[in-house]
Amino acid sequence: MSGVIAAGPFAAAPGRRPPASARAPRDTALRIAVLVPCYNEALSIADVVAGFTAALPAAAIYVYDNDSNDETVAIARRAGAIVRHEALRGKGNVVRRMFADIEADIYILVDGDGTYDAAAAPAMVALLLDRQLDMVTAARIPVATGAYRTGHQFGNALLTGVVRTIFGRGVSDMLSGYRAFSRRFVKSFPALAAGFETETEFTVHALELRMPIGEVPTCYGERPPGSTSKLRTYSDGLRILRTILVLVKEERPLQFFSATAALLLLAGLVLGVPVVSTFLQTGLVPRLPTAVLATGFVLLSSLAATCGLILDSVTRGRRELKRLSYLAIPAPADRDEPWPPEPSPAPFAKRAGD
């Protein structure tokens, strides 16, 4: 199940009221937590905190410092955020800590680099609640030439396509760092990744448990002048690809080991058929090492197929346990009361200091 809601302009005019479909319901008991993992984001963190304070006035904003060596912590505190620390570097490590520590009904996860539009958060919360979804992804729409480099777009499209082919459709921007989650997603998410590959884990976790998910098109801007990206295009791309392969092995072992078995069987046949043909013609086996190697490949193929069958049964049991853990947490409640009539100005209309 997937839904899409237009998030509105990246720099909406101050005082403009969002459309009814983009306003989140109000519930005094609804706890919303904005989670911001940060590493050396002193140039942007104040704007990020101010933007989400304006967009979601009732939300608690948590900035998790990942061992920064600049003024990120002091600036975040002055901006009004709740600052906590995770010394083990890597976005996945920070996400694991945040999901374990924070208790809320709705979670907004966003990078602290100032590239995401805080004004889209009410639309994401609205979609999550209106359709009782478990994850809403902000599908990025670049609004500046250098905001989303061509190489990154190609890599994202490639990796997203691989995941969509293997695990199913539902997400068009798998590597987006801006998402809204239900409590039952957060508290059932194992969070095993250490770095940027955690976004891949989000997507596969949702698709494997067949959670209801949606997307909101969201404007994506440039970092502030002087700020540099922590993403390393090739090394992080390879890590994400490796994570996909590991997840295929863990979540789809029958397909993974069947493909391995097929390759080993093919190698065995290529080596063994000429040997068998010679034996049928002459009654001799002149290439004994080749015959032994071919036999080994065929035996390994059988072993791989057997491992796939056994691990498929184990994985099914694990998936059932994860599903039961997920179902033990209440779904997002259906609420119809509209968002307060006086929205705050959109944070991307003007950066602090401009």
Rosetta blueprint (number, residue, H / E / L):
1 M L
2 S L
3 G L
4 V E
5 I L
6 A L
7 A L
8 G L
9 P L
10 F L
11 A L
12 A L
13 A L
14 P L
15 G L
16 R L
17 R L
18 P L
19 P L
20 A H
21 S H
22 A H
23 R L
24 A L
25 P L
26 R L
27 D L
28 T L
29 A L
30 L L
31 R L
32 I E
33 A E
34 V E
35 L E
36 V E
37 P E
38 C E
39 Y L
40 N L
41 E L
42 A L
43 L L
44 S L
45 I H
46 A H
47 D H
48 V H
49 V H
50 A H
51 G H
52 F H
53 T H
54 A H
55 A H
56 L L
57 P L
58 A L
59 A L
60 A E
61 I E
62 Y E
63 V E
64 Y E
65 D E
66 N L
67 D L
68 S L
69 N L
70 D L
71 E L
72 T H
73 V H
74 A H
75 I H
76 A H
77 R H
78 R H
79 A H
80 G L
81 A L
82 I E
83 V E
84 R E
85 H E
86 E L
87 A L
88 L L
89 R L
90 G L
91 K H
92 G H
93 N H
94 V H
95 V H
96 R H
97 R H
98 M H
99 F H
100 A H
101 D H
102 I L
103 E L
104 A L
105 D L
106 I E
107 Y E
108 I E
109 L E
110 V L
111 D L
112 G L
113 D L
114 G L
115 T L
116 Y E
117 D L
118 A H
119 A H
120 A H
121 A H
122 P H
123 A H
124 M H
125 V H
126 A H
127 L H
128 L H
129 L H
130 D H
131 R L
132 Q L
133 L L
134 D L
135 M E
136 V E
137 T E
138 A E
139 A E
140 R E
141 I E
142 P E
143 V L
144 A L
145 T L
146 G L
147 A L
148 Y L
149 R L
150 T H
151 G H
152 H H
153 Q H
154 F H
155 G H
156 N H
157 A H
158 L H
159 L H
160 T H
161 G H
162 V H
163 V H
164 R H
165 T H
166 I H
167 F H
168 G L
169 R L
170 G L
171 V L
172 S L
173 D L
174 M L
175 L L
176 S L
177 G L
178 Y L
179 R E
180 A E
181 F E
182 S E
183 R H
184 R H
185 F H
186 V H
187 K L
188 S L
189 F L
190 P L
191 A L
192 L L
193 A L
194 A L
195 G L
196 F L
197 E L
198 T H
199 E H
200 T H
201 E H
202 F H
203 T H
204 V H
205 H H
206 A H
207 L H
208 E H
209 L L
210 R L
211 M L
212 P L
213 I E
214 G E
215 E E
216 V E
217 P E
218 T E
219 C E
220 Y E
221 G L
222 E L
223 R L
224 P L
225 P L
226 G L
227 S L
228 T L
229 S L
230 K L
231 L L
232 R L
233 T H
234 Y H
235 S H
236 D H
237 G H
238 L H
239 R H
240 I H
241 L H
242 R H
243 T H
244 I H
245 L H
246 V H
247 L H
248 V H
249 K H
250 E H
251 E H
252 R L
253 P H
254 L H
255 Q H
256 F H
257 F H
258 S H
259 A H
260 T H
261 A H
262 A H
263 L H
264 L H
265 L H
266 L H
267 A H
268 G H
269 L H
270 V H
271 L H
272 G H
273 V H
274 P H
275 V H
276 V H
277 S H
278 T H
279 F H
280 L H
281 Q H
282 T H
283 G L
284 L L
285 V L
286 P L
287 R L
288 L H
289 P H
290 T H
291 A H
292 V H
293 L H
294 A H
295 T H
296 G H
297 F H
298 V H
299 L H
300 L H
301 S H
302 S H
303 L H
304 A H
305 A H
306 T H
307 C H
308 G H
309 L H
310 I H
311 L H
312 D H
313 S H
314 V H
315 T H
316 R H
317 G H
318 R H
319 R H
320 E H
321 L H
322 K H
323 R H
324 L H
325 S H
326 Y H
327 L H
328 A L
329 I L
330 P L
331 A L
332 P L
333 A L
334 D L
335 R L
336 D L
337 E L
338 P L
339 W L
340 P L
341 P L
342 E L
343 P L
344 S L
345 P L
346 A L
347 P H
348 F H
349 A H
350 K L
351 R L
352 A L
353 G L
354 D L
